[in-house]
């Protein structure tokens, strides 16, 4: 999944406000990893709760990933399509949208 250039809350990968999903999209990692780190920070001092609320307020809400692109990226991750096919799908979606 491509990394975004700016921190934004995710509209497509959210459990509460999309903060963890947005950070995961920015760094190109799985959102579950970010959520586990957040949960651990809650257990060890609670600073994660304060940081989450601050980021919820400060970060702008991002644009949702088009469902077609999300499906194509999931298929790429499973090895069902190759990088060239994924790039072609992205280009076609950008041209249409």
N, C-alpha and C positions, 0 to 999 in steps of 0.2 A: 504494500500500500504506500502510496506517495506521501511524503511528509508535507505538511502545510507550512507556509512561510510565516504565519502569525499565530500566536496562541488564540484559540477561540473555543468556546464551549461547543461540544458536538450536539447536533440535533438528531443524528441517526444512531449514535452509540451512547445512550444515556441510561442511568439507573435512577439518579435523583435529578441532577441539574446538567449533566453532560461534561462536568469538569474533568473527570478521569478520562473519559472518551476523547476529549479535546487534547489533553496532554499526550495521550497515546497516539493520536493522529499526527500531532506535531513532531514527535520523535520517531514515528514509524514502528512502534512496538504494540504488543497486545494490550488492550485495555484491562484485561484481567490482572496482568502484572502490576499495573498502576494501582488498581483497586486493592490488591493484596498488600502492597507497600503502604497504602493509606490506612488499611485496617491495622497493620502492625504499628504504625505511628500513633494510632488511637490507643493501643494497648500500652505503649511506652511513652506516656506523658501527655497525650491528648492534643499535641500541637497540630496534628493533622486536621482536627475538626475546625480549628481556627483558620488554618490555611485554606481549607475547603470553602468555608463561608466567605472569606475574603476574595478568593478566586471566583466564586459564584457571582459576587457583586461586581468585580472589576472586569472580568473577561466578557467580551461581546459574544453574542450567540452566533454560531457559525451557520453556514448554509448546509442543508442536508445533502448527503451523497446521493446522486441519482440511483434509484434502485437497480437499473440496468448495469451501471458501473460497479456497484457493490456485488452484484451477482457474478460479473465477469472477474472481479478481483478474487472472490471466493473460489471460483473455478480455477483460476491461475494458482492459488495457494494449494489446491488439491491436486494440481498437476494435470488437469483436464484440458487446459489450453496452454500455449507457450507465450513467451513474452511478446513476440511479434503480433500474435493475435490480440493480446490484451492492448497493446499500443494502437492497433487498428480500431478496436472498439472504442477506446478513449477518443481518438481523433474523430471518429464518426459521431460520437455523442457531443463533442464540442462543436462540430459543424452544424448539427441539428439544433442544439440548445443554445 
